[in-house]
Amino acid sequence: MNNITVVYFVRHAQSNFDNHDDLTRELTVQGFRDRKLVTDFLSDKNIDVALSSPYKRAVDTIKEFTDIKNLPIQIIDDFRERKVGNEWIDDFNNFCKKQWENFDFKLFNGESLKDVQCRNICSLNNVLKIHNGKNIVVGSHGTALSTVINYFDNSFGYKEFNEIKNLMPWIVEFTFDDNKYVKIRKYNLFENT
């Protein structure tokens, strides 16, 4: 029996920042073009299961691939992006830096990075139990995915987050053996384009 589980977290393609609603924020025209990079990357990965954050930009980034493979996308609410708070933040870089310096820092009605990490890792652990030995794709987000990386490799911090913040889409592969973490590989889909 194969106990190797591979999870491909896909950070969504470029989205329309003029839409401040996290749930409905859609991909830009460029984002729809760039999702083909995701489709091409995943095409030979023998994906068994497709999961996603409920947010439109995450679903739409993997949807071209799942449509071709005739795979249903199961929505996992806890894979959603961090809730910043009730207000749109203009100085987002400073806010992010504060959060990475203090994993408990959050705004009123918002989430800390620890909150985001806990719910994403809890969901990932459930997925590993249910889909042991499968190849899985997860439609995800920059901050949520970064907290998952940080959980397994705590050297990934604000500097590394800052380096990928404009990299959309982006894919990170996690390998587990009998649900025990083995390794991470990161893929810049634009390197060979």
Residue frames as a rotation matrix with the C-alpha (Angstrom) as fourth column:
MET 1
0.575 0.818 0.000 0.00
0.818 -0.575 0.000 0.00
0.000 0.000 -1.000 0.00
ASN 2
-0.261 -0.635 0.727 1.27
0.606 -0.694 -0.389 3.46
0.751 0.339 0.566 -0.95
ASN 3
0.385 0.363 -0.849 1.56
0.909 -0.311 0.279 5.63
-0.163 -0.878 -0.449 2.14
ILE 4
-0.759 -0.631 -0.161 3.20
0.569 -0.762 0.308 8.57
-0.317 0.142 0.938 0.33
THR 5
0.468 0.883 0.020 0.84
0.832 -0.433 -0.348 11.53
-0.298 0.179 -0.937 0.14
VAL 6
-0.727 -0.660 0.190 1.75
0.683 -0.666 0.301 14.53
-0.072 0.348 0.935 -1.99
VAL 7
0.408 0.840 -0.357 -0.09
0.782 -0.524 -0.338 17.82
-0.471 -0.141 -0.871 -1.51
TYR 8
-0.583 -0.506 0.636 0.30
0.770 -0.594 0.234 20.62
0.259 0.626 0.736 -4.04
PHE 9
0.167 0.569 -0.805 -0.77
0.651 -0.677 -0.343 23.92
-0.741 -0.467 -0.483 -2.50
VAL 10
-0.299 -0.176 0.938 -1.49
0.900 -0.379 0.215 26.38
0.318 0.909 0.271 -5.31
ARG 11
-0.433 0.133 -0.892 -1.35
0.378 -0.871 -0.313 30.04
-0.818 -0.473 0.327 -4.42
HIS 12
0.503 0.812 0.297 -3.96
0.609 -0.088 -0.788 31.71
-0.614 0.578 -0.538 -6.64
ALA 13
-0.262 -0.487 0.833 -3.15
0.936 -0.337 0.097 33.67
0.234 0.806 0.544 -9.79
GLN 14
-0.981 -0.192 0.035 -3.31
0.183 -0.967 -0.175 37.48
0.068 -0.165 0.984 -9.96
SER 15
-0.149 0.977 -0.156 -6.59
0.989 0.144 -0.044 38.83
-0.021 -0.160 -0.987 -8.59
ASN 16
-0.052 0.271 0.961 -8.47
0.452 -0.852 0.264 42.10
0.890 0.449 -0.079 -8.88
PHE 17
-0.631 -0.301 -0.715 -7.47
0.772 -0.154 -0.616 44.21
0.075 -0.941 0.330 -5.87
ASP 18
-0.815 0.453 0.362 -10.14
-0.368 -0.886 0.281 46.78
0.448 0.096 0.889 -6.76
ASN 19
0.336 0.885 -0.323 -12.60
-0.220 0.407 0.886 44.23
0.916 -0.226 0.331 -5.37
HIS 20
-0.469 -0.550 0.691 -12.11
-0.737 -0.187 -0.650 44.40
0.486 -0.814 -0.318 -1.57
ASP 21
0.512 0.698 0.501 -14.44
-0.848 0.503 0.165 41.46
-0.137 -0.510 0.849 -0.86
ASP 22
-0.443 -0.828 0.345 -12.29
-0.777 0.546 0.313 38.44
-0.447 -0.130 -0.885 -0.05
LEU 23
-0.121 0.463 0.878 -14.91
0.029 0.886 -0.463 35.85
-0.992 -0.030 -0.121 -0.93
THR 24
0.725 0.588 0.358 -15.77
0.380 0.092 -0.920 37.17
-0.574 0.804 -0.157 -4.40
ARG 25
0.269 -0.671 -0.691 -12.45
-0.625 -0.667 0.405 38.74
-0.733 0.323 -0.599 -5.51
GLU 26
0.926 0.218 0.308 -11.96
0.096 0.653 -0.752 37.44
-0.365 0.726 0.583 -9.02
LEU 27
-0.043 -0.943 0.331 -8.91
0.743 0.192 0.641 36.77
-0.668 0.273 0.692 -11.16
THR 28
0.069 -0.050 -0.996 -7.72
-0.496 -0.868 0.009 39.47
-0.866 0.493 -0.085 -13.53
VAL 29
0.883 0.156 -0.443 -7.41
-0.469 0.281 -0.837 38.82
-0.006 0.947 0.321 -17.26
GLN 30
-0.038 -0.980 -0.197 -3.71
-0.821 0.143 -0.553 38.13
0.570 0.141 -0.809 -16.59
GLY 31
-0.396 -0.044 0.917 -4.69
-0.788 0.530 -0.315 35.78
-0.472 -0.847 -0.245 -13.76
PHE 32
0.650 0.695 0.308 -6.92
-0.383 0.650 -0.657 33.76
-0.656 0.309 0.689 -16.08
ARG 33
0.669 -0.501 -0.549 -4.04
-0.552 0.159 -0.818 33.54
0.498 0.851 -0.170 -18.58
ASP 34
-0.283 -0.914 0.290 -1.53
-0.868 0.115 -0.483 32.53
0.408 -0.388 -0.826 -15.89
ARG 35
0.209 0.390 0.897 -3.69
-0.769 0.632 -0.096 29.73
-0.604 -0.670 0.433 -14.49
LYS 36
0.875 0.015 -0.483 -2.70
-0.384 0.629 -0.676 27.77
0.294 0.777 0.557 -17.61
LEU 37
-0.175 -0.984 0.029 0.75
-0.696 0.103 -0.711 27.50
0.697 -0.144 -0.703 -15.97
VAL 38
-0.331 0.172 0.928 -0.95
-0.838 0.398 -0.373 25.69
-0.433 -0.901 0.012 -13.07
THR 39
0.737 0.674 0.043 -2.87
-0.549 0.635 -0.544 23.43
-0.394 0.378 0.838 -15.45
ASP 40
0.566 -0.597 -0.568 0.31
-0.467 0.336 -0.818 22.55
0.680 0.728 -0.089 -17.34
PHE 41
-0.425 -0.774 0.470 2.29
-0.822 0.112 -0.559 21.93
0.379 -0.624 -0.683 -14.13
LEU 42
-0.228 0.423 0.877 -0.36
-0.752 0.496 -0.434 19.63
-0.618 -0.759 0.205 -12.63
SER 43
0.384 0.567 -0.729 -1.15
-0.920 0.302 -0.250 17.75
0.078 0.766 0.638 -15.84
ASP 44
0.146 -0.391 -0.909 1.31
-0.293 0.860 -0.417 14.89
0.945 0.327 0.011 -15.18
LYS 45
-0.634 -0.431 0.642 1.04
-0.684 -0.076 -0.726 14.77
0.362 -0.899 -0.246 -11.37
ASN 46
-0.541 0.466 -0.700 -1.70
0.276 0.885 0.376 12.10
0.794 0.010 -0.607 -11.21
ILE 47
-0.830 0.276 0.484 -3.93
-0.544 -0.593 -0.594 14.23
0.123 -0.756 0.643 -9.01
ASP 48
-0.735 0.566 -0.374 -6.61
0.560 0.817 0.137 12.18
0.383 -0.109 -0.917 -7.22
VAL 49
0.181 0.757 -0.628 -8.29
0.975 -0.220 0.016 14.88
-0.126 -0.616 -0.778 -5.13
ALA 50
-0.517 -0.265 0.814 -8.98
0.437 -0.900 -0.016 18.61
0.736 0.347 0.581 -5.62
LEU 51
0.194 0.487 -0.851 -9.67
0.972 -0.213 0.099 20.86
-0.133 -0.847 -0.515 -2.64
SER 52
-0.383 -0.365 0.849 -9.85
0.516 -0.846 -0.131 24.62
0.766 0.388 0.513 -2.31
SER 53
-0.867 0.164 -0.470 -10.40
0.236 -0.697 -0.677 27.60
-0.439 -0.698 0.566 -0.12
PRO 54
0.073 0.975 0.212 -13.95
0.819 0.062 -0.570 28.92
-0.569 0.215 -0.794 -0.67
TYR 55
0.084 -0.058 -0.995 -12.58
-0.132 -0.990 0.047 32.14
-0.988 0.127 -0.091 -2.19
LYS 56
0.888 0.460 0.005 -13.32
-0.042 0.093 -0.995 32.58
-0.458 0.883 0.102 -5.90
ARG 57
0.507 -0.746 -0.432 -9.73
-0.855 -0.373 -0.361 33.41
0.108 0.552 -0.827 -6.92
ALA 58
-0.431 -0.657 0.619 -8.41
-0.728 0.658 0.191 30.17
-0.533 -0.368 -0.762 -5.36
VAL 59
0.204 0.608 0.767 -11.14
0.105 0.765 -0.635 28.01
-0.973 0.210 0.092 -6.92
ASP 60
0.927 0.264 -0.268 -10.76
-0.200 -0.257 -0.945 29.62
-0.318 0.930 -0.186 -10.35
THR 61
0.137 -0.960 -0.245 -6.97
-0.969 -0.181 0.167 29.14
-0.205 0.214 -0.955 -10.37
ILE 62
-0.734 -0.426 0.529 -7.30
-0.368 0.904 0.217 25.34
-0.570 -0.035 -0.821 -10.25
LYS 63
0.171 0.966 0.192 -10.65
-0.302 0.237 -0.923 25.09
-0.938 0.100 0.332 -12.09
GLU 64
0.364 -0.087 -0.927 -9.23
-0.931 -0.009 -0.364 24.86
0.023 0.996 -0.084 -15.61
PHE 65
-0.693 -0.697 -0.182 -7.16
-0.672 0.717 -0.187 21.84
0.261 -0.007 -0.965 -14.49
THR 66
-0.703 0.444 0.555 -10.01
-0.185 0.640 -0.746 20.17
-0.686 -0.627 -0.368 -12.59
ASP 67
0.361 0.845 -0.394 -12.41
-0.647 -0.077 -0.759 20.66
-0.672 0.529 0.519 -15.51
ILE 68
0.032 -0.441 -0.897 -9.97
-0.934 0.307 -0.184 18.95
0.357 0.843 -0.402 -17.89
LYS 69
-0.868 -0.462 -0.181 -9.47
-0.352 0.831 -0.432 16.05
0.349 -0.311 -0.884 -15.43
ASN 70
0.019 0.979 -0.205 -13.17
-0.218 0.204 0.954 15.93
0.976 0.027 0.217 -14.54
LEU 71
-0.578 -0.283 -0.765 -12.34
0.679 0.353 -0.644 16.28
0.452 -0.892 -0.012 -10.83
PRO 72
0.604 0.771 0.200 -14.85
0.472 -0.549 0.690 17.88
0.642 -0.323 -0.695 -8.48
ILE 73
-0.521 -0.717 0.463 -13.46
0.009 -0.547 -0.837 20.64
0.853 -0.432 0.291 -6.25
GLN 74
0.311 0.560 -0.768 -14.30
0.823 0.245 0.512 20.13
0.475 -0.791 -0.384 -2.58
ILE 75
0.184 -0.178 0.967 -14.43
-0.216 -0.967 -0.137 23.42
0.959 -0.183 -0.217 -0.67
ILE 76
0.077 -0.245 -0.966 -12.61
0.927 0.373 -0.020 23.41
0.366 -0.895 0.256 2.68
ASP 77
0.829 0.395 0.395 -13.54
0.275 -0.904 0.327 26.60
0.486 -0.163 -0.859 4.52
ASP 78
0.841 -0.495 -0.218 -10.51
0.126 -0.213 0.969 26.47
-0.526 -0.842 -0.116 6.83
PHE 79
-0.046 -0.860 0.508 -8.12
0.938 0.138 0.318 26.73
-0.343 0.491 0.801 3.86
ARG 80
0.771 0.406 0.490 -9.33
0.564 -0.794 -0.228 30.33
0.296 0.452 -0.841 3.34
GLU 81
-0.173 -0.840 0.514 -7.00
0.424 -0.534 -0.731 33.31
0.889 0.091 0.449 3.51
ARG 82
-0.671 -0.181 -0.719 -6.33
0.738 -0.243 -0.629 35.28
-0.061 -0.953 0.297 6.70
LYS 83
0.519 0.802 0.296 -9.04
0.737 -0.595 0.320 37.69
0.432 0.052 -0.900 7.78
VAL 84
-0.490 -0.767 0.414 -7.26
0.491 -0.635 -0.596 41.00
0.720 -0.089 0.688 8.18
GLY 85
-0.783 0.341 -0.520 -10.09
0.354 -0.442 -0.824 42.79
-0.511 -0.830 0.226 10.00
ASN 86
0.216 0.973 0.079 -13.08
0.714 -0.102 -0.693 44.93
-0.666 0.206 -0.717 9.08
GLU 87
0.678 -0.010 -0.735 -11.16
-0.278 -0.929 -0.243 47.65
-0.681 0.369 -0.633 7.25
TRP 88
0.819 -0.487 0.302 -9.11
0.473 0.276 -0.836 47.72
0.324 0.828 0.457 4.05
ILE 89
0.546 -0.701 -0.459 -5.45
0.364 -0.295 0.883 48.38
-0.754 -0.650 0.094 4.96
ASP 90
0.965 -0.217 -0.146 -3.46
-0.245 -0.552 -0.798 50.84
0.092 0.805 -0.585 2.87
ASP 91
0.066 -0.993 0.096 -0.06
-0.973 -0.085 -0.217 50.11
0.223 -0.079 -0.971 4.47
PHE 92
0.893 0.409 -0.189 -0.27
-0.384 0.910 0.155 46.37
0.235 -0.066 0.970 4.01
ASN 93
0.226 -0.894 -0.387 3.51
0.074 0.412 -0.908 45.82
0.971 0.176 0.159 4.10
ASN 94
-0.547 -0.414 0.728 3.83
-0.618 -0.387 -0.684 47.29
0.565 -0.824 -0.045 7.59
PHE 95
0.366 0.776 0.513 0.85
-0.930 0.330 0.164 45.25
-0.042 -0.537 0.842 8.80
CYS 96
0.825 -0.087 -0.558 2.37
-0.121 0.938 -0.325 42.03
0.552 0.336 0.764 7.38
LYS 97
-0.202 -0.979 0.016 5.75
-0.124 0.009 -0.992 42.77
0.971 -0.203 -0.123 8.96
LYS 98
-0.328 0.160 0.931 4.08
-0.924 -0.259 -0.281 43.21
0.196 -0.953 0.232 12.37
GLN 99
0.721 0.683 0.120 2.27
-0.693 0.711 0.118 39.91
-0.005 -0.169 0.986 11.97
TRP 100
0.614 -0.553 -0.563 5.41
0.092 0.759 -0.645 38.00
0.784 0.344 0.516 11.01
GLU 101
-0.450 -0.790 0.417 7.31
-0.337 -0.282 -0.898 39.55
0.827 -0.545 -0.140 13.94
ASN 102
-0.779 0.298 0.552 4.53
-0.527 0.166 -0.833 38.55
-0.340 -0.940 0.028 16.33
PHE 103
-0.889 0.384 -0.250 2.41
0.103 0.700 0.707 35.54
0.446 0.602 -0.662 15.31
ASP 104
-0.412 0.764 -0.496 -0.26
0.885 0.207 -0.417 36.61
-0.216 -0.611 -0.762 17.82
PHE 105
-0.772 0.074 -0.631 -0.67
-0.052 -0.997 -0.054 40.16
-0.633 -0.009 0.774 16.42
LYS 106
-0.503 0.653 0.566 -4.07
0.848 0.246 0.470 40.87
0.168 0.716 -0.677 14.90
LEU 107
-0.893 0.317 0.320 -6.47
-0.286 -0.948 0.141 43.71
0.348 0.035 0.937 14.27
PHE 108
-0.512 0.794 0.329 -9.98
-0.512 0.026 -0.858 43.96
-0.690 -0.608 0.394 15.71
ASN 109
0.563 0.806 0.181 -12.13
-0.438 0.477 -0.762 41.17
-0.700 0.350 0.622 14.17
GLY 110
0.417 -0.498 -0.760 -9.07
-0.822 0.151 -0.550 39.89
0.389 0.854 -0.346 12.34
GLU 111
0.984 -0.138 -0.109 -6.86
0.163 0.946 0.279 36.82
0.064 -0.293 0.954 12.58
SER 112
0.345 -0.938 0.044 -3.29
-0.711 -0.230 0.664 36.42
-0.613 -0.261 -0.746 13.73
LEU 113
-0.067 -0.459 -0.886 -0.87
-0.878 0.449 -0.167 34.31
0.474 0.767 -0.433 11.71
LYS 114
-0.913 -0.221 0.343 -1.09
-0.381 0.761 -0.524 31.76
-0.145 -0.610 -0.779 14.53
ASP 115
-0.059 0.976 0.209 -4.88
-0.433 0.164 -0.886 31.59
-0.900 -0.143 0.413 14.02
VAL 116
0.488 0.212 -0.847 -4.45
-0.870 0.043 -0.491 31.10
-0.068 0.976 0.205 10.26
GLN 117
-0.478 -0.778 -0.408 -1.71
-0.762 0.599 -0.248 28.51
0.437 0.192 -0.879 10.74
CYS 118
-0.745 0.211 0.632 -3.73
-0.393 0.627 -0.672 26.52
-0.538 -0.750 -0.385 13.30
ARG 119
0.295 0.948 0.117 -6.83
-0.439 0.243 -0.865 26.20
-0.849 0.204 0.488 11.12
ASN 120
0.439 -0.200 -0.876 -4.83
-0.876 0.123 -0.466 25.44
0.201 0.972 -0.121 7.95
ILE 121
-0.662 -0.740 -0.118 -2.70
-0.678 0.659 -0.325 22.77
0.318 -0.135 -0.938 9.66
CYS 122
-0.467 0.596 0.654 -5.76
-0.393 0.522 -0.757 21.25
-0.792 -0.610 -0.010 11.35
SER 123
0.608 0.713 -0.349 -7.46
-0.601 0.126 -0.790 20.99
-0.519 0.690 0.505 7.95
LEU 124
0.072 -0.674 -0.735 -4.31
-0.897 0.278 -0.344 19.61
0.437 0.684 -0.585 6.34
ASN 125
-0.806 -0.377 0.457 -4.06
-0.566 0.718 -0.406 16.92
-0.175 -0.586 -0.792 9.03
ASN 126
0.039 0.908 0.417 -7.70
-0.358 0.403 -0.843 15.94
-0.933 -0.116 0.340 8.37
VAL 127
0.630 0.134 -0.765 -7.02
-0.773 0.019 -0.634 15.79
-0.070 0.991 0.115 4.64
LEU 128
-0.390 -0.873 -0.293 -3.97
-0.857 0.461 -0.232 13.57
0.338 0.161 -0.927 5.23
LYS 129
-0.643 0.227 0.731 -6.06
-0.379 0.736 -0.561 11.14
-0.665 -0.638 -0.387 7.28
ILE 130
0.385 0.921 0.065 -8.87
-0.322 0.200 -0.925 10.99
-0.865 0.335 0.373 4.74
HIS 131
0.936 -0.008 -0.353 -6.71
-0.352 0.047 -0.935 10.90
0.024 0.999 0.041 1.59
ASN 132
0.249 -0.884 0.397 -3.63
-0.487 0.240 0.840 8.97
-0.838 -0.402 -0.370 2.75
GLY 133
-0.300 -0.507 0.808 -1.54
0.405 0.699 0.589 7.81
-0.863 0.504 -0.004 -0.23
LYS 134
0.563 0.599 0.569 -3.17
0.786 -0.175 -0.594 10.22
-0.256 0.782 -0.569 -2.70
ASN 135
-0.736 -0.635 0.236 -1.95
0.677 -0.692 0.251 13.14
0.004 0.344 0.939 -4.79
ILE 136
0.270 0.865 -0.423 -3.88
0.913 -0.369 -0.172 16.24
-0.305 -0.340 -0.890 -3.79
VAL 137
-0.607 -0.359 0.709 -4.18
0.533 -0.845 0.029 19.80
0.589 0.396 0.705 -5.11
VAL 138
0.075 0.580 -0.811 -5.33
0.933 -0.328 -0.148 22.61
-0.352 -0.745 -0.566 -2.81
GLY 139
0.111 0.053 0.992 -6.37
0.548 -0.836 -0.017 26.06
0.829 0.546 -0.122 -4.08
SER 140
0.231 -0.185 -0.955 -4.79
0.960 -0.116 0.255 28.41
-0.158 -0.976 0.151 -1.57
HIS 141
0.924 0.125 0.361 -3.49
0.152 -0.987 -0.048 31.90
0.351 0.100 -0.931 -0.76
GLY 142
0.193 -0.947 0.256 -0.17
-0.062 -0.272 -0.960 33.63
0.979 0.170 -0.111 -0.12
THR 143
-0.218 -0.273 0.937 -0.43
-0.890 -0.339 -0.306 34.18
0.401 -0.900 -0.169 3.62
ALA 144
0.695 0.544 0.471 -2.30
-0.688 0.693 0.214 30.97
-0.210 -0.473 0.856 4.41
LEU 145
0.866 -0.415 -0.280 0.21
0.169 0.769 -0.616 28.92
0.471 0.487 0.736 2.43
SER 146
0.002 -0.921 0.390 3.15
-0.315 -0.371 -0.873 30.76
0.949 -0.121 -0.291 3.99
THR 147
0.085 0.069 0.994 1.95
-0.996 -0.025 0.087 29.84
0.031 -0.997 0.067 7.49
VAL 148
0.967 0.224 0.119 1.76
-0.222 0.975 -0.032 26.18
-0.123 0.005 0.992 6.42
ILE 149
0.479 -0.871 -0.113 5.35
0.156 0.210 -0.965 26.36
0.864 0.444 0.236 5.14
ASN 150
-0.121 -0.529 0.840 6.41
-0.707 -0.548 -0.447 28.06
0.697 -0.648 -0.307 8.39
TYR 151
0.672 0.439 0.596 4.82
-0.734 0.497 0.463 25.26
-0.093 -0.749 0.656 10.43
PHE 152
0.947 -0.304 0.109 7.13
0.317 0.939 -0.131 22.69
-0.062 0.158 0.985 8.82
ASP 153
-0.020 -0.968 0.249 10.10
0.927 -0.111 -0.358 25.02
0.374 0.223 0.900 8.29
ASN 154
0.680 0.419 -0.602 10.25
0.678 -0.673 0.296 27.85
-0.281 -0.609 -0.742 10.80
SER 155
-0.479 -0.835 -0.270 13.09
0.557 -0.527 0.642 29.54
-0.678 0.157 0.718 8.88
PHE 156
-0.476 0.429 0.768 10.36
0.706 -0.334 0.624 30.73
0.524 0.840 -0.144 6.48
GLY 157
-0.242 0.324 -0.915 9.48
0.769 -0.511 -0.384 34.17
-0.592 -0.796 -0.126 7.82
TYR 158
0.542 0.535 -0.648 8.73
0.142 -0.818 -0.557 37.73
-0.828 0.210 -0.520 6.75
LYS 159
-0.280 -0.740 -0.611 11.74
-0.596 -0.365 0.716 37.95
-0.753 0.565 -0.338 4.41
GLU 160
-0.920 -0.062 0.387 10.69
0.195 0.783 0.590 34.80
-0.340 0.619 -0.708 2.54
PHE 161
0.034 0.998 0.054 7.05
0.779 0.008 -0.628 35.88
-0.627 0.063 -0.777 2.52
ASN 162
0.334 0.028 -0.942 8.07
-0.225 -0.968 -0.108 39.24
-0.915 0.248 -0.317 1.07
GLU 163
-0.684 -0.696 -0.220 10.00
-0.416 0.123 0.901 37.48
-0.600 0.708 -0.374 -1.70
ILE 164
-0.857 0.387 0.339 6.90
0.511 0.712 0.480 35.57
-0.056 0.586 -0.809 -2.88
LYS 165
-0.388 0.799 -0.459 4.21
0.256 -0.385 -0.887 38.17
-0.885 -0.462 -0.055 -2.19
ASN 166
0.034 0.403 -0.915 3.92
-0.770 -0.573 -0.281 39.11
-0.637 0.714 0.291 -5.88
LEU 167
-0.884 -0.381 -0.270 4.42
-0.467 0.702 0.538 35.57
-0.015 0.602 -0.799 -7.19
MET 168
-0.132 0.928 0.348 0.97
-0.317 0.293 -0.902 34.53
-0.939 -0.229 0.255 -8.41
PRO 169
0.896 0.445 -0.007 0.34
-0.330 0.675 0.660 31.69
0.298 -0.589 0.751 -9.09
TRP 170
-0.266 -0.940 0.212 2.88
-0.889 0.154 -0.431 29.78
0.372 -0.303 -0.877 -7.01
ILE 171
0.691 0.506 -0.516 3.00
-0.333 0.857 0.393 26.08
0.641 -0.099 0.761 -6.14
VAL 172
-0.305 -0.726 0.616 4.45
-0.943 0.140 -0.302 24.41
0.133 -0.673 -0.727 -3.06
GLU 173
0.308 0.304 -0.901 4.65
-0.329 0.923 0.199 20.62
0.893 0.235 0.385 -2.90
PHE 174
-0.071 -0.246 0.967 4.53
-0.992 0.116 -0.044 18.89
-0.101 -0.962 -0.252 0.49
THR 175
-0.051 0.003 -0.999 5.41
-0.360 0.933 0.021 15.19
0.931 0.361 -0.046 0.74
PHE 176
0.073 0.172 0.982 4.24
-0.989 0.140 0.049 13.01
-0.129 -0.975 0.180 3.63
ASP 177
-0.505 -0.217 -0.836 5.05
-0.330 0.943 -0.045 9.39
0.798 0.253 -0.547 4.38
ASP 178
-0.258 0.543 -0.799 2.30
0.770 0.615 0.169 7.73
0.583 -0.572 -0.577 6.41
ASN 179
0.706 0.652 0.276 1.17
0.466 -0.722 0.512 11.28
0.533 -0.233 -0.813 7.29
LYS 180
0.459 -0.647 -0.608 4.61
0.554 -0.326 0.766 12.25
-0.694 -0.689 0.209 8.63
TYR 181
0.898 -0.109 -0.427 6.19
-0.327 -0.813 -0.481 15.28
-0.295 0.571 -0.766 6.98
VAL 182
0.495 -0.750 0.438 9.11
0.785 0.602 0.145 14.45
-0.373 0.273 0.887 4.65
LYS 183
-0.627 -0.777 -0.056 9.94
0.646 -0.558 0.521 17.51
-0.436 0.291 0.852 2.51
ILE 184
0.529 0.671 -0.519 8.84
0.206 -0.695 -0.688 20.72
-0.823 0.257 -0.507 0.79
ARG 185
-0.555 -0.621 0.554 9.57
0.772 -0.136 0.621 21.79
-0.311 0.772 0.554 -2.79
LYS 186
0.162 0.565 -0.809 8.68
0.109 -0.825 -0.555 25.25
-0.981 0.002 -0.195 -4.14
TYR 187
-0.263 -0.162 0.951 7.97
0.919 0.259 0.298 25.93
-0.295 0.952 0.080 -7.81
ASN 188
-0.259 0.131 -0.957 8.22
-0.216 -0.974 -0.074 29.30
-0.941 0.187 0.280 -9.54
LEU 189
0.289 0.509 0.811 6.03
0.613 0.552 -0.565 28.70
-0.735 0.661 -0.152 -12.60
PHE 190
0.956 0.106 -0.273 7.42
-0.096 -0.768 -0.633 31.76
-0.277 0.631 -0.724 -14.38
GLU 191
0.200 -0.980 0.010 11.07
-0.301 -0.052 0.952 30.65
-0.932 -0.194 -0.305 -14.42
ASN 192
-0.614 -0.454 0.646 10.81
0.372 0.555 0.744 28.79
-0.696 0.697 -0.172 -17.73
THR 193
0.432 0.831 0.349 8.29
0.760 -0.127 -0.638 31.05
-0.486 0.541 -0.686 -19.48
